[in-house]
Amino acid sequence: MTIIIDYGVGNIFNVLNAFRKIDPDTKLSADPKAILTATHIILPGVGAFEDAMKALKTLGLDQTLIEAVDMKIPVLGICLGMQLLYEKSLENGTWQGLGLIPGTIDLFDKDAVSTIPHMGWNNLVHTAKSPFANIEGYAYFVHSYLAPLDPQYVYAYVDYEKSKVPAIVGRGNVYGMQFHPEKSSALGAKLIKQFYKLTQEAL
């Protein structure tokens, strides 16, 4: 059973529909006990980092997610959900994240890009260690902040003007996609399937 974290942040029903096509037993939940029974956990999100972390903490789901990772349950963060996986964000202040992937989320370098937010379709460029390397194509992005380009954790990036933007990241059983796979057509569906294939031992 896949559980999508329902914490009031994000267009969650598009995500639900996309994952149900791969795992029909996909549910929304904000119940920590139910979440910890999942085979896979999806953390969606749009909006501000601060608001999202406050919502998770209010529901006690920040600790639930950390516990889930310790239990080796695969976790996938999408868009803002990916950014929440990191140690902290500098979006309108300094905010602590979940700390599941080392690094700090920061604003685009204004010397590297002329337009913020980064919005639109970009071609994925896989790194040598990417477990998604057999899947190529364009993904749909909407964001103003980005993760660090740390080769230890970046599986794929895209070129946006003069900036290389981490697009798929991972550490152990924790994965993140900065783009919206649920809005990325056939490419998104293939990437979701690959996420399950990589973590099928959890089923």
Protein Blocks (a to p, Z undefined) as FASTA:
>chain_A
ZZdddehiajfklmmmmmmmmmmpacddfbfklmmmpfbdcdededjfklmmmmmmmnop
mmmmmmmmmnopacddehjlmmmmpmbdcehiadddehlagcddddddfklpcbdcdedj
ddddddfklcklmpgcddddddfbdcdddfklmmbdcdehjbccdfbdcehjaccdfbaf
klnojmlmmmmmmmmmmmmmmZZ
